[in-house]
Amino acid sequence: MKFVVDNQLPPALARLIQNEFGAEAAHVADIGLRDASDVDLWRYSSATGWILISKDEDFVNMSLHAPTAGLLWVRIGNCRRAFLFDVFRRVWPRIMERLQEEERSSRSDEAGSGGQPYSNRPKVNTSAPAARVTYCFPLTL
């Protein structure tokens, strides 16, 4: 799995994900999308299959209307980088476990439906009312 980290989060988060968790990750600044609109970033994530990591609730709304990209919604207020990293270290194993479960489930759904995908992306439990947000883990304390 690959991850793209939005502007509201530090570039060092992408490095943490790469160096400590062994997953491919880039910050929007690293891939020339620092000034991209939310819509353009959503399109990029949709086109590449990279899971977007963001604090921006606008992406939750986009995923409800166009569930074409994965989203890891970070619901932590302003905090120091060390605290943010501690939260990610604590929850990352659970995030990956859940994403892998949903990926396996999605493949089973595709196989059981004559190769027709059940949905564009696996759905993951969320506290959002509609609970249709793809890969949405509301990271809260």
SULKA-V761828 format. One record per residue. N is the residue number from 1. SS is DSSP state (H for helix, E for strand, C for the rest). PHI is phi as a letter, one per 40 degrees, with the letter a starting at -180 (999 if undefined). NEAR is the number of other C-alpha atoms within 12 Angstrom. Layout:
n:N ss:SS phi:PHI near:NEAR
n:N ss:SS phi:PHI near:NEAR
//
This chain:
n:1 ss:C phi:999 near:24
n:2 ss:E phi:b near:28
n:3 ss:E phi:b near:36
n:4 ss:E phi:b near:45
n:5 ss:E phi:c near:41
n:6 ss:C phi:c near:44
n:7 ss:C phi:d near:29
n:8 ss:C phi:c near:29
n:9 ss:C phi:b near:33
n:10 ss:C phi:c near:29
n:11 ss:H phi:d near:26
n:12 ss:H phi:c near:26
n:13 ss:H phi:c near:35
n:14 ss:H phi:c near:34
n:15 ss:H phi:c near:23
n:16 ss:H phi:d near:29
n:17 ss:H phi:c near:29
n:18 ss:H phi:c near:21
n:19 ss:H phi:c near:15
n:20 ss:H phi:c near:19
n:21 ss:H phi:b near:24
n:22 ss:C phi:g near:17
n:23 ss:C phi:b near:22
n:24 ss:E phi:c near:21
n:25 ss:E phi:a near:30
n:26 ss:E phi:a near:34
n:27 ss:E phi:c near:34
n:28 ss:H phi:d near:34
n:29 ss:H phi:c near:22
n:30 ss:H phi:c near:19
n:31 ss:H phi:b near:21
n:32 ss:C phi:g near:17
n:33 ss:C phi:b near:23
n:34 ss:C phi:d near:22
n:35 ss:C phi:b near:17
n:36 ss:C phi:c near:17
n:37 ss:C phi:c near:18
n:38 ss:H phi:d near:27
n:39 ss:H phi:c near:22
n:40 ss:H phi:c near:20
n:41 ss:H phi:c near:38
n:42 ss:H phi:c near:37
n:43 ss:H phi:c near:25
n:44 ss:H phi:c near:26
n:45 ss:H phi:c near:35
n:46 ss:H phi:c near:28
n:47 ss:H phi:c near:15
n:48 ss:H phi:c near:18
n:49 ss:C phi:g near:23
n:50 ss:C phi:c near:31
n:51 ss:E phi:c near:43
n:52 ss:E phi:c near:45
n:53 ss:E phi:b near:44
n:54 ss:E phi:a near:39
n:55 ss:C phi:c near:29
n:56 ss:C phi:c near:30
n:57 ss:H phi:c near:24
n:58 ss:H phi:d near:21
n:59 ss:H phi:c near:37
n:60 ss:H phi:c near:39
n:61 ss:H phi:c near:25
n:62 ss:H phi:c near:28
n:63 ss:H phi:c near:37
n:64 ss:H phi:c near:26
n:65 ss:H phi:c near:16
n:66 ss:C phi:a near:24
n:67 ss:C phi:c near:29
n:68 ss:C phi:b near:33
n:69 ss:C phi:b near:40
n:70 ss:C phi:c near:45
n:71 ss:E phi:b near:49
n:72 ss:E phi:b near:42
n:73 ss:E phi:c near:37
n:74 ss:E phi:c near:34
n:75 ss:C phi:b near:27
n:76 ss:C phi:b near:25
n:77 ss:C phi:c near:18
n:78 ss:C phi:d near:14
n:79 ss:C phi:a near:16
n:80 ss:C phi:c near:13
n:81 ss:H phi:d near:19
n:82 ss:H phi:d near:15
n:83 ss:H phi:c near:16
n:84 ss:H phi:d near:27
n:85 ss:H phi:c near:26
n:86 ss:H phi:c near:18
n:87 ss:H phi:c near:24
n:88 ss:H phi:c near:31
n:89 ss:H phi:c near:21
n:90 ss:H phi:c near:17
n:91 ss:H phi:b near:22
n:92 ss:H phi:d near:24
n:93 ss:H phi:d near:18
n:94 ss:H phi:c near:16
n:95 ss:H phi:c near:30
n:96 ss:H phi:c near:27
n:97 ss:H phi:d near:17
n:98 ss:H phi:c near:24
n:99 ss:H phi:c near:29
n:100 ss:H phi:c near:20
n:101 ss:H phi:c near:19
n:102 ss:H phi:c near:26
n:103 ss:H phi:c near:26
n:104 ss:H phi:c near:17
n:105 ss:H phi:c near:21
n:106 ss:H phi:c near:26
n:107 ss:H phi:c near:22
n:108 ss:H phi:c near:19
n:109 ss:H phi:c near:20
n:110 ss:H phi:c near:19
n:111 ss:H phi:c near:14
n:112 ss:H phi:c near:13
n:113 ss:C phi:b near:13
n:114 ss:C phi:g near:11
n:115 ss:C phi:g near:13
n:116 ss:C phi:c near:14
n:117 ss:C phi:c near:18
n:118 ss:C phi:c near:20
n:119 ss:C phi:a near:24
n:120 ss:C phi:c near:25
n:121 ss:C phi:a near:34
n:122 ss:C phi:c near:34
n:123 ss:E phi:b near:33
n:124 ss:C phi:b near:31
n:125 ss:C phi:d near:25
n:126 ss:C phi:a near:25
n:127 ss:C phi:c near:17
n:128 ss:C phi:c near:20
n:129 ss:C phi:d near:11
n:130 ss:C phi:c near:17
n:131 ss:C phi:f near:21
n:132 ss:C phi:b near:29
n:133 ss:C phi:c near:36
n:134 ss:E phi:c near:41
n:135 ss:C phi:f near:45
n:136 ss:C phi:c near:43
n:137 ss:C phi:b near:37
n:138 ss:C phi:c near:30
n:139 ss:E phi:c near:28
n:140 ss:C phi:b near:19
n:141 ss:C phi:c near:14
//
